């Protein structure tokens, strides 16, 4: 075999390996997206079968979210330092183990603890997904990859409730709610074994150290902000919650000051503040946060509207969302591969306006048909909203990471996921204002349906307003992601070039 043939064979093998690696990390991302939503559908079954109290039920959902959000930035940075493949395998292995502990939980206390562990392991696993993509694929191929990522996001958004409904209703082997966790076991084991074989290791090109003070400040600040938002409504919005959220601002200010000193001293901060000097990253992070608010509001009130207001079964509610999921997946693939290279940020702005249109159509349909509305009558607004979301979700990730240096891919990925979680938490907090704020406290059974239907329309008005804000924020995004302009790797910021020269 000639050297040319050997090189060709080696290149072909490497090409196949990276696409296998992509399939593996996308499977892990899908597992996390499903696991965030699948539990909500099964809560009545968990409460009845396990005898969980209302407070324990809240912790089953909130514990995962808090551990996940608090650990994302740290998980991303650990990948930069110790290797993204290694942290991905640790994360998916731990996530699979935690899923088994959830599925075999002997009591509610064990289930709560296992869910917190599951969230912490997801925080190790999820940031590596975008980091591995960023480090494995050249800039001109990432558009296609992020299109696939957007499709996975769309499928995960609706597949969780649908899968949860099916597994709960089937009551496999008499296990009640437990299969919603146990289904992760075969998927996780296969992903772990294939990940060891096909994912190529990558890390920051120069030695970094974990910033333990930064880890403590980030975790404290996020917990002080997210815990009151997550539990505030159930606890009656106590004064300490507002004090905690205000105190979080001070903690984040201290974090920024410390990270600046840390960066100047040894160039190894937890949060790479130089990323925010990259316009595409800073603007994209702002859009991502506000977009998370809109999604946090919509998905919760939508579920409550169908299952409580209209009295639909979990399965019917899950099936109603299928057109939305399909629309997101199709639009996400088209937006990155065909539309963004030609029209740039106008695609994202069009997506925001299309989502506003879908929300307004949904309000009109809900008002017109009232409590007699059928699933097929929701299909049109859901498809329109899904198209709008698909036009945003995949290109947005592409824009945020387009000019990020590879050595900071983990830190950037952790920040992207963290601000999205913060946005979702803010959205959940706003639900108490835009949804429950318009529902009376002492409703009789006949009043529940009309009250929830009216509150749903009111909340959708808030979602439309937030999407309008997102449209305006998008003017700060670059007209085109860097790779679509030049087709090559992004330029390093000046300070990063200087660091490379020194090292």
Buried (B, 14 or more C-beta within 10 A) or exposed (E): EEEEEEEEEEEEEEEEBBEBBBEBBBBBBBBBBBBBBBBBBBBBBBBEEBEBEEBBBBBBBBBBBBBBBBBBBBBBBBBBBBBBBBBBBBBBBBBBBBBBBBBBBEEBEBBBBBBBBBBBBBBBBBBBBBBBBBBBBEBBEBBBBBBBBBBBBBBBBBBBBBBBBBBBEEEBEEBBBBBBBBBBBEBBEEBBEBBEEBBEEBBBEEEBEBBEBBBBBBBBBBBBBBBBBBBBBEEEEEEEBEEBBEBBEEBBEBBEEBBEEBBEEEBBBBBBBBBBEBEBBBBBBBBBBBBBBBBBBBBBBBBBBBBEBBEBEBBBBBBBBBBBBBBBBBBBBBBBBEBBBEBBBBBBBBBBBBBBBBBBBBBEBBEEEEEEBEBEEBBBBBBBBBBBBBBBBBBBBBBBBBBBBBBBBBBBBBBBBBBBBBBBBBBBBBBBEBBBEBBEEEEEEEEBBEBBBBBBBBBBEBBBEBBBBBBEBBEBBBEBBBBBBEEEBBEBBEEBEEBEEEE
